[in-house]
Amino acid sequence: MICLGYDVYVGKTIKGEVDFLASKNGEIKYIQVCYDLSHEETRKREFGAYDTIKDQYPKYVISMNSEDYSINGIKHLNIFDFLMNDEF
């Protein structure tokens, strides 16, 4: 992200933290990173990190899983798809 011109921070919320907040040209992207989302408890924790963030900036959870766990407007991406994504 930094090599693409983003400023990258750790995001703090009332409930805890979001792994990364990437900012570029006034736009923000929130990013949670997790190795494996196959367990429901893990999905609740990772996607739940966004519960207190009410703005409309894009929110992502990135993992090794190839299944699409996107929910409630939060997009899940496989790590390889994320790394190869030119739109980011």
Biopython code that builds the backbone (N, CA, C, O; Angstrom):
import numpy as np
from Bio.PDB.StructureBuilder import StructureBuilder

atoms = [
    (1, "MET", "N", (0.813, -1.184, 0.000)),
    (1, "MET", "CA", (0.000, 0.000, 0.000)),
    (1, "MET", "C", (0.864, 1.258, 0.000)),
    (1, "MET", "O", (0.576, 2.217, -0.716)),
    (2, "ILE", "N", (1.901, 1.248, 0.787)),
    (2, "ILE", "CA", (2.775, 2.412, 0.848)),
    (2, "ILE", "C", (3.418, 2.661, -0.510)),
    (2, "ILE", "O", (3.559, 3.808, -0.933)),
    (3, "CYS", "N", (3.811, 1.583, -1.196)),
    (3, "CYS", "CA", (4.451, 1.756, -2.503)),
    (3, "CYS", "C", (3.466, 2.270, -3.552)),
    (3, "CYS", "O", (3.886, 2.713, -4.621)),
    (4, "LEU", "N", (2.160, 2.217, -3.265)),
    (4, "LEU", "CA", (1.147, 2.753, -4.175)),
    (4, "LEU", "C", (0.743, 4.178, -3.807)),
    (4, "LEU", "O", (-0.204, 4.723, -4.373)),
    (5, "GLY", "N", (1.458, 4.776, -2.862)),
    (5, "GLY", "CA", (1.203, 6.165, -2.502)),
    (5, "GLY", "C", (0.244, 6.369, -1.348)),
    (5, "GLY", "O", (-0.163, 7.500, -1.082)),
    (6, "TYR", "N", (-0.126, 5.307, -0.658)),
    (6, "TYR", "CA", (-1.020, 5.425, 0.496)),
    (6, "TYR", "C", (-0.222, 5.750, 1.751)),
    (6, "TYR", "O", (0.919, 5.314, 1.903)),
    (7, "ASP", "N", (-0.832, 6.519, 2.646)),
    (7, "ASP", "CA", (-0.351, 6.647, 4.015)),
    (7, "ASP", "C", (-1.061, 5.547, 4.784)),
    (7, "ASP", "O", (-2.277, 5.399, 4.658)),
    (8, "VAL", "N", (-0.331, 4.769, 5.580)),
    (8, "VAL", "CA", (-0.913, 3.620, 6.258)),
    (8, "VAL", "C", (-0.757, 3.777, 7.764)),
    (8, "VAL", "O", (0.320, 4.105, 8.261)),
    (9, "TYR", "N", (-1.861, 3.535, 8.486)),
    (9, "TYR", "CA", (-1.907, 3.670, 9.939)),
    (9, "TYR", "C", (-2.612, 2.458, 10.538)),
    (9, "TYR", "O", (-3.296, 1.711, 9.838)),
    (10, "VAL", "N", (-2.433, 2.276, 11.854)),
    (10, "VAL", "CA", (-3.256, 1.336, 12.602)),
    (10, "VAL", "C", (-4.495, 2.118, 13.010)),
    (10, "VAL", "O", (-4.394, 3.231, 13.526)),
    (11, "GLY", "N", (-5.672, 1.528, 12.777)),
    (11, "GLY", "CA", (-6.915, 2.224, 13.097)),
    (11, "GLY", "C", (-7.426, 1.863, 14.476)),
    (11, "GLY", "O", (-7.584, 0.682, 14.783)),
    (12, "LYS", "N", (-7.688, 2.851, 15.309)),
    (12, "LYS", "CA", (-8.253, 2.632, 16.640)),
    (12, "LYS", "C", (-9.750, 2.897, 16.613)),
    (12, "LYS", "O", (-10.205, 3.875, 16.018)),
    (13, "THR", "N", (-10.511, 2.024, 17.258)),
    (13, "THR", "CA", (-11.951, 2.207, 17.385)),
    (13, "THR", "C", (-12.326, 2.136, 18.859)),
    (13, "THR", "O", (-11.487, 1.833, 19.707)),
    (14, "ILE", "N", (-13.573, 2.413, 19.155)),
    (14, "ILE", "CA", (-14.071, 2.303, 20.529)),
    (14, "ILE", "C", (-13.915, 0.871, 21.028)),
    (14, "ILE", "O", (-13.588, 0.634, 22.191)),
    (15, "LYS", "N", (-14.151, -0.064, 20.139)),
    (15, "LYS", "CA", (-14.160, -1.486, 20.478)),
    (15, "LYS", "C", (-12.769, -2.124, 20.442)),
    (15, "LYS", "O", (-12.561, -3.166, 21.064)),
    (16, "GLY", "N", (-11.837, -1.537, 19.747)),
    (16, "GLY", "CA", (-10.514, -2.148, 19.614)),
    (16, "GLY", "C", (-9.715, -1.467, 18.532)),
    (16, "GLY", "O", (-9.411, -0.277, 18.617)),
    (17, "GLU", "N", (-9.374, -2.241, 17.503)),
    (17, "GLU", "CA", (-8.598, -1.654, 16.415)),
    (17, "GLU", "C", (-8.919, -2.334, 15.095)),
    (17, "GLU", "O", (-9.397, -3.467, 15.042)),
    (18, "VAL", "N", (-8.636, -1.593, 14.033)),
    (18, "VAL", "CA", (-8.658, -2.124, 12.680)),
    (18, "VAL", "C", (-7.198, -2.241, 12.299)),
    (18, "VAL", "O", (-6.413, -1.331, 12.565)),
    (19, "ASP", "N", (-6.820, -3.353, 11.677)),
    (19, "ASP", "CA", (-5.411, -3.605, 11.413)),
    (19, "ASP", "C", (-4.746, -2.458, 10.662)),
    (19, "ASP", "O", (-3.675, -1.994, 11.053)),
    (20, "PHE", "N", (-5.381, -2.002, 9.582)),
    (20, "PHE", "CA", (-4.780, -0.930, 8.783)),
    (20, "PHE", "C", (-5.835, 0.047, 8.290)),
    (20, "PHE", "O", (-6.953, -0.339, 7.947)),
    (21, "LEU", "N", (-5.462, 1.303, 8.261)),
    (21, "LEU", "CA", (-6.242, 2.362, 7.647)),
    (21, "LEU", "C", (-5.328, 2.951, 6.587)),
    (21, "LEU", "O", (-4.263, 3.483, 6.901)),
    (22, "ALA", "N", (-5.743, 2.857, 5.335)),
    (22, "ALA", "CA", (-4.937, 3.374, 4.225)),
    (22, "ALA", "C", (-5.605, 4.622, 3.677)),
    (22, "ALA", "O", (-6.800, 4.613, 3.381)),
    (23, "SER", "N", (-4.842, 5.690, 3.541)),
    (23, "SER", "CA", (-5.382, 6.973, 3.106)),
    (23, "SER", "C", (-4.590, 7.486, 1.900)),
    (23, "SER", "O", (-3.359, 7.457, 1.877)),
    (24, "LYS", "N", (-5.347, 7.958, 0.895)),
    (24, "LYS", "CA", (-4.718, 8.519, -0.300)),
    (24, "LYS", "C", (-5.692, 9.497, -0.939)),
    (24, "LYS", "O", (-6.838, 9.140, -1.213)),
    (25, "ASN", "N", (-5.253, 10.712, -1.177)),
    (25, "ASN", "CA", (-6.077, 11.740, -1.824)),
    (25, "ASN", "C", (-7.426, 11.925, -1.140)),
    (25, "ASN", "O", (-8.443, 12.104, -1.808)),
    (26, "GLY", "N", (-7.437, 11.881, 0.183)),
    (26, "GLY", "CA", (-8.661, 12.105, 0.934)),
    (26, "GLY", "C", (-9.589, 10.906, 1.023)),
    (26, "GLY", "O", (-10.631, 10.982, 1.674)),
    (27, "GLU", "N", (-9.238, 9.821, 0.393)),
    (27, "GLU", "CA", (-10.029, 8.595, 0.455)),
    (27, "GLU", "C", (-9.405, 7.640, 1.472)),
    (27, "GLU", "O", (-8.184, 7.586, 1.615)),
    (28, "ILE", "N", (-10.241, 6.899, 2.166)),
    (28, "ILE", "CA", (-9.785, 5.967, 3.189)),
    (28, "ILE", "C", (-10.248, 4.569, 2.825)),
    (28, "ILE", "O", (-11.338, 4.386, 2.282)),
    (29, "LYS", "N", (-9.410, 3.581, 3.130)),
    (29, "LYS", "CA", (-9.775, 2.169, 3.023)),
    (29, "LYS", "C", (-9.378, 1.504, 4.329)),
    (29, "LYS", "O", (-8.262, 1.686, 4.815)),
    (30, "TYR", "N", (-10.297, 0.734, 4.893)),
    (30, "TYR", "CA", (-10.031, -0.002, 6.118)),
    (30, "TYR", "C", (-9.704, -1.446, 5.758)),
    (30, "TYR", "O", (-10.350, -2.036, 4.892)),
    (31, "ILE", "N", (-8.698, -2.014, 6.423)),
    (31, "ILE", "CA", (-8.261, -3.370, 6.076)),
    (31, "ILE", "C", (-8.014, -4.186, 7.339)),
    (31, "ILE", "O", (-7.219, -3.801, 8.197)),
    (32, "GLN", "N", (-8.700, -5.309, 7.440)),
    (32, "GLN", "CA", (-8.459, -6.316, 8.465)),
    (32, "GLN", "C", (-7.745, -7.476, 7.792)),
    (32, "GLN", "O", (-8.061, -7.813, 6.651)),
    (33, "VAL", "N", (-6.797, -8.086, 8.470)),
    (33, "VAL", "CA", (-6.051, -9.206, 7.905)),
    (33, "VAL", "C", (-6.150, -10.392, 8.857)),
    (33, "VAL", "O", (-5.968, -10.258, 10.067)),
    (34, "CYS", "N", (-6.442, -11.557, 8.281)),
    (34, "CYS", "CA", (-6.589, -12.768, 9.074)),
    (34, "CYS", "C", (-6.129, -13.957, 8.243)),
    (34, "CYS", "O", (-6.381, -14.003, 7.038)),
    (35, "TYR", "N", (-5.471, -14.903, 8.857)),
    (35, "TYR", "CA", (-4.983, -16.064, 8.112)),
    (35, "TYR", "C", (-6.135, -16.929, 7.610)),
    (35, "TYR", "O", (-6.182, -17.269, 6.428)),
    (36, "ASP", "N", (-7.073, -17.292, 8.504)),
    (36, "ASP", "CA", (-8.125, -18.257, 8.173)),
    (36, "ASP", "C", (-9.475, -17.788, 8.702)),
    (36, "ASP", "O", (-9.627, -17.558, 9.902)),
    (37, "LEU", "N", (-10.442, -17.648, 7.823)),
    (37, "LEU", "CA", (-11.795, -17.222, 8.191)),
    (37, "LEU", "C", (-12.805, -18.373, 8.195)),
    (37, "LEU", "O", (-14.011, -18.128, 8.217)),
    (38, "SER", "N", (-12.342, -19.596, 8.176)),
    (38, "SER", "CA", (-13.272, -20.721, 8.049)),
    (38, "SER", "C", (-14.119, -20.951, 9.306)),
    (38, "SER", "O", (-15.154, -21.612, 9.230)),
    (39, "HIS", "N", (-13.702, -20.421, 10.453)),
    (39, "HIS", "CA", (-14.474, -20.583, 11.687)),
    (39, "HIS", "C", (-15.353, -19.356, 11.928)),
    (39, "HIS", "O", (-14.905, -18.220, 11.772)),
    (40, "GLU", "N", (-16.584, -19.593, 12.303)),
    (40, "GLU", "CA", (-17.534, -18.504, 12.500)),
    (40, "GLU", "C", (-17.067, -17.507, 13.554)),
    (40, "GLU", "O", (-17.248, -16.301, 13.384)),
    (41, "GLU", "N", (-16.473, -17.989, 14.633)),
    (41, "GLU", "CA", (-15.965, -17.086, 15.674)),
    (41, "GLU", "C", (-14.924, -16.113, 15.115)),
    (41, "GLU", "O", (-14.914, -14.933, 15.465)),
    (42, "THR", "N", (-14.067, -16.612, 14.263)),
    (42, "THR", "CA", (-13.040, -15.764, 13.644)),
    (42, "THR", "C", (-13.685, -14.728, 12.736)),
    (42, "THR", "O", (-13.293, -13.561, 12.747)),
    (43, "ARG", "N", (-14.672, -15.147, 11.949)),
    (43, "ARG", "CA", (-15.367, -14.196, 11.067)),
    (43, "ARG", "C", (-16.061, -13.115, 11.887)),
    (43, "ARG", "O", (-16.001, -11.938, 11.530)),
    (44, "LYS", "N", (-16.714, -13.494, 12.976)),
    (44, "LYS", "CA", (-17.370, -12.505, 13.841)),
    (44, "LYS", "C", (-16.369, -11.492, 14.372)),
    (44, "LYS", "O", (-16.651, -10.294, 14.407)),
    (45, "ARG", "N", (-15.213, -11.963, 14.782)),
    (45, "ARG", "CA", (-14.184, -11.067, 15.327)),
    (45, "ARG", "C", (-13.648, -10.127, 14.255)),
    (45, "ARG", "O", (-13.570, -8.917, 14.470)),
    (46, "GLU", "N", (-13.277, -10.676, 13.102)),
    (46, "GLU", "CA", (-12.650, -9.862, 12.063)),
    (46, "GLU", "C", (-13.623, -8.881, 11.418)),
    (46, "GLU", "O", (-13.291, -7.708, 11.244)),
    (47, "PHE", "N", (-14.806, -9.339, 11.065)),
    (47, "PHE", "CA", (-15.796, -8.441, 10.467)),
    (47, "PHE", "C", (-16.379, -7.507, 11.530)),
    (47, "PHE", "O", (-16.763, -6.379, 11.224)),
    (48, "GLY", "N", (-16.443, -7.977, 12.777)),
    (48, "GLY", "CA", (-16.970, -7.166, 13.873)),
    (48, "GLY", "C", (-16.098, -5.980, 14.217)),
    (48, "GLY", "O", (-16.561, -5.050, 14.877)),
    (49, "ALA", "N", (-14.855, -5.986, 13.789)),
    (49, "ALA", "CA", (-13.977, -4.842, 14.039)),
    (49, "ALA", "C", (-14.535, -3.568, 13.411)),
    (49, "ALA", "O", (-14.166, -2.463, 13.807)),
    (50, "TYR", "N", (-15.420, -3.724, 12.437)),
    (50, "TYR", "CA", (-16.004, -2.573, 11.741)),
    (50, "TYR", "C", (-17.331, -2.105, 12.342)),
    (50, "TYR", "O", (-17.915, -1.136, 11.857)),
    (51, "ASP", "N", (-17.807, -2.768, 13.373)),
    (51, "ASP", "CA", (-19.128, -2.454, 13.930)),
    (51, "ASP", "C", (-19.291, -0.998, 14.352)),
    (51, "ASP", "O", (-20.373, -0.433, 14.196)),
    (52, "THR", "N", (-18.258, -0.394, 14.873)),
    (52, "THR", "CA", (-18.377, 0.989, 15.365)),
    (52, "THR", "C", (-17.988, 2.032, 14.323)),
    (52, "THR", "O", (-18.045, 3.230, 14.600)),
    (53, "ILE", "N", (-17.595, 1.595, 13.138)),
    (53, "ILE", "CA", (-17.210, 2.533, 12.073)),
    (53, "ILE", "C", (-18.418, 2.744, 11.180)),
    (53, "ILE", "O", (-18.838, 1.832, 10.468)),
    (54, "LYS", "N", (-18.972, 3.931, 11.218)),
    (54, "LYS", "CA", (-20.234, 4.204, 10.526)),
    (54, "LYS", "C", (-20.080, 4.983, 9.222)),
    (54, "LYS", "O", (-21.079, 5.290, 8.572)),
    (55, "ASP", "N", (-18.847, 5.308, 8.826)),
    (55, "ASP", "CA", (-18.694, 6.026, 7.561)),
    (55, "ASP", "C", (-18.849, 5.058, 6.390)),
    (55, "ASP", "O", (-18.992, 3.852, 6.592)),
    (56, "GLN", "N", (-18.821, 5.580, 5.187)),
    (56, "GLN", "CA", (-19.075, 4.779, 3.993)),
    (56, "GLN", "C", (-17.817, 4.423, 3.212)),
    (56, "GLN", "O", (-17.906, 3.997, 2.060)),
    (57, "TYR", "N", (-16.645, 4.593, 3.825)),
    (57, "TYR", "CA", (-15.416, 4.210, 3.139)),
    (57, "TYR", "C", (-15.345, 2.689, 3.016)),
    (57, "TYR", "O", (-15.905, 1.977, 3.849)),
    (58, "PRO", "N", (-14.668, 2.185, 1.992)),
    (58, "PRO", "CA", (-14.583, 0.729, 1.789)),
    (58, "PRO", "C", (-13.883, 0.018, 2.945)),
    (58, "PRO", "O", (-12.899, 0.496, 3.511)),
    (59, "LYS", "N", (-14.442, -1.151, 3.266)),
    (59, "LYS", "CA", (-13.902, -1.981, 4.336)),
    (59, "LYS", "C", (-13.608, -3.361, 3.774)),
    (59, "LYS", "O", (-14.424, -3.941, 3.058)),
    (60, "TYR", "N", (-12.419, -3.887, 4.110)),
    (60, "TYR", "CA", (-11.977, -5.169, 3.570)),
    (60, "TYR", "C", (-11.490, -6.081, 4.689)),
    (60, "TYR", "O", (-10.943, -5.626, 5.694)),
    (61, "VAL", "N", (-11.703, -7.384, 4.488)),
    (61, "VAL", "CA", (-11.052, -8.413, 5.297)),
    (61, "VAL", "C", (-10.278, -9.277, 4.318)),
    (61, "VAL", "O", (-10.844, -9.797, 3.357)),
    (62, "ILE", "N", (-8.985, -9.428, 4.561)),
    (62, "ILE", "CA", (-8.108, -10.169, 3.660)),
    (62, "ILE", "C", (-7.627, -11.424, 4.374)),
    (62, "ILE", "O", (-7.189, -11.365, 5.523)),
    (63, "SER", "N", (-7.711, -12.561, 3.685)),
    (63, "SER", "CA", (-7.282, -13.829, 4.281)),
    (63, "SER", "C", (-6.746, -14.766, 3.209)),
    (63, "SER", "O", (-6.728, -14.430, 2.025)),
    (64, "MET", "N", (-6.314, -15.938, 3.636)),
    (64, "MET", "CA", (-5.846, -16.980, 2.726)),
    (64, "MET", "C", (-7.011, -17.744, 2.095)),
    (64, "MET", "O", (-6.807, -18.468, 1.120)),
    (65, "ASN", "N", (-8.220, -17.601, 2.627)),
    (65, "ASN", "CA", (-9.371, -18.354, 2.135)),
    (65, "ASN", "C", (-9.755, -17.950, 0.728)),
    (65, "ASN", "O", (-9.697, -16.773, 0.373)),
    (66, "SER", "N", (-10.147, -18.931, -0.075)),
    (66, "SER", "CA", (-10.625, -18.632, -1.424)),
    (66, "SER", "C", (-12.143, -18.450, -1.448)),
    (66, "SER", "O", (-12.675, -17.847, -2.380)),
    (67, "GLU", "N", (-12.850, -18.964, -0.430)),
    (67, "GLU", "CA", (-14.292, -18.741, -0.339)),
    (67, "GLU", "C", (-14.558, -17.254, -0.105)),
    (67, "GLU", "O", (-13.753, -16.566, 0.523)),
    (68, "ASP", "N", (-15.687, -16.765, -0.610)),
    (68, "ASP", "CA", (-16.040, -15.356, -0.428)),
    (68, "ASP", "C", (-16.902, -15.216, 0.816)),
    (68, "ASP", "O", (-18.046, -15.670, 0.830)),
    (69, "TYR", "N", (-16.373, -14.599, 1.851)),
    (69, "TYR", "CA", (-17.096, -14.391, 3.101)),
    (69, "TYR", "C", (-17.639, -12.961, 3.217)),
    (69, "TYR", "O", (-18.018, -12.544, 4.312)),
    (70, "SER", "N", (-17.684, -12.216, 2.138)),
    (70, "SER", "CA", (-18.181, -10.840, 2.181)),
    (70, "SER", "C", (-19.557, -10.797, 2.830)),
    (70, "SER", "O", (-20.393, -11.674, 2.608)),
    (71, "ILE", "N", (-19.780, -9.758, 3.639)),
    (71, "ILE", "CA", (-21.061, -9.617, 4.325)),
    (71, "ILE", "C", (-21.282, -8.152, 4.699)),
    (71, "ILE", "O", (-20.336, -7.439, 5.035)),
    (72, "ASN", "N", (-22.518, -7.721, 4.639)),
    (72, "ASN", "CA", (-22.923, -6.377, 5.074)),
    (72, "ASN", "C", (-22.072, -5.265, 4.469)),
    (72, "ASN", "O", (-21.745, -4.292, 5.148)),
    (73, "GLY", "N", (-21.720, -5.405, 3.214)),
    (73, "GLY", "CA", (-20.946, -4.372, 2.527)),
    (73, "GLY", "C", (-19.455, -4.426, 2.801)),
    (73, "GLY", "O", (-18.699, -3.623, 2.254)),
    (74, "ILE", "N", (-19.019, -5.357, 3.638)),
    (74, "ILE", "CA", (-17.596, -5.533, 3.915)),
    (74, "ILE", "C", (-17.085, -6.613, 2.968)),
    (74, "ILE", "O", (-17.586, -7.737, 2.967)),
    (75, "LYS", "N", (-16.106, -6.272, 2.180)),
    (75, "LYS", "CA", (-15.626, -7.171, 1.135)),
    (75, "LYS", "C", (-14.502, -8.063, 1.650)),
    (75, "LYS", "O", (-13.543, -7.592, 2.261)),
    (76, "HIS", "N", (-14.639, -9.343, 1.396)),
    (76, "HIS", "CA", (-13.573, -10.293, 1.716)),
    (76, "HIS", "C", (-12.764, -10.534, 0.454)),
    (76, "HIS", "O", (-13.323, -10.751, -0.621)),
    (77, "LEU", "N", (-11.444, -10.496, 0.589)),
    (77, "LEU", "CA", (-10.543, -10.774, -0.528)),
    (77, "LEU", "C", (-9.529, -11.827, -0.125)),
    (77, "LEU", "O", (-9.020, -11.816, 0.996)),
    (78, "ASN", "N", (-9.242, -12.722, -1.030)),
    (78, "ASN", "CA", (-8.133, -13.644, -0.863)),
    (78, "ASN", "C", (-6.848, -12.827, -0.976)),
    (78, "ASN", "O", (-6.780, -11.894, -1.776)),
    (79, "ILE", "N", (-5.845, -13.161, -0.198)),
    (79, "ILE", "CA", (-4.599, -12.384, -0.177)),
    (79, "ILE", "C", (-3.962, -12.259, -1.559)),
    (79, "ILE", "O", (-3.427, -11.205, -1.906)),
    (80, "PHE", "N", (-4.018, -13.325, -2.340)),
    (80, "PHE", "CA", (-3.409, -13.267, -3.671)),
    (80, "PHE", "C", (-4.192, -12.344, -4.597)),
    (80, "PHE", "O", (-3.598, -11.622, -5.398)),
    (81, "ASP", "N", (-5.521, -12.360, -4.494)),
    (81, "ASP", "CA", (-6.343, -11.440, -5.282)),
    (81, "ASP", "C", (-6.069, -9.996, -4.869)),
    (81, "ASP", "O", (-6.014, -9.102, -5.714)),
    (82, "PHE", "N", (-5.901, -9.776, -3.582)),
    (82, "PHE", "CA", (-5.592, -8.445, -3.076)),
    (82, "PHE", "C", (-4.247, -7.946, -3.629)),
    (82, "PHE", "O", (-4.136, -6.812, -4.095)),
    (83, "LEU", "N", (-3.246, -8.805, -3.569)),
    (83, "LEU", "CA", (-1.922, -8.404, -4.025)),
    (83, "LEU", "C", (-1.852, -8.171, -5.526)),
    (83, "LEU", "O", (-1.037, -7.376, -5.995)),
    (84, "MET", "N", (-2.693, -8.852, -6.275)),
    (84, "MET", "CA", (-2.687, -8.724, -7.728)),
    (84, "MET", "C", (-3.704, -7.699, -8.239)),
    (84, "MET", "O", (-3.812, -7.497, -9.448)),
    (85, "ASN", "N", (-4.448, -7.050, -7.343)),
    (85, "ASN", "CA", (-5.512, -6.124, -7.696)),
    (85, "ASN", "C", (-4.936, -4.771, -8.081)),
    (85, "ASN", "O", (-4.391, -4.069, -7.229)),
    (86, "ASP", "N", (-5.045, -4.398, -9.330)),
    (86, "ASP", "CA", (-4.540, -3.113, -9.818)),
    (86, "ASP", "C", (-5.400, -1.935, -9.371)),
    (86, "ASP", "O", (-4.935, -0.796, -9.395)),
    (87, "GLU", "N", (-6.642, -2.185, -8.966)),
    (87, "GLU", "CA", (-7.558, -1.110, -8.601)),
    (87, "GLU", "C", (-7.297, -0.573, -7.205)),
    (87, "GLU", "O", (-7.805, 0.492, -6.855)),
    (88, "PHE", "N", (-6.546, -1.256, -6.430)),
    (88, "PHE", "CA", (-6.304, -0.818, -5.052)),
    (88, "PHE", "C", (-5.355, 0.349, -5.088)),
    (88, "PHE", "O", (-5.002, 0.890, -4.040)),
]
sb = StructureBuilder()
sb.init_structure("model")
sb.init_model(0)
sb.init_chain("A")
sb.init_seg("    ")
for serial, (resi, resn, name, xyz) in enumerate(atoms, 1):
    if name == "N":
        sb.init_residue(resn, " ", resi, " ")
    sb.init_atom(name, np.array(xyz, "f"), 0.0, 1.0, " ", f" {name:<3s}", serial, name[0])
structure = sb.get_structure()
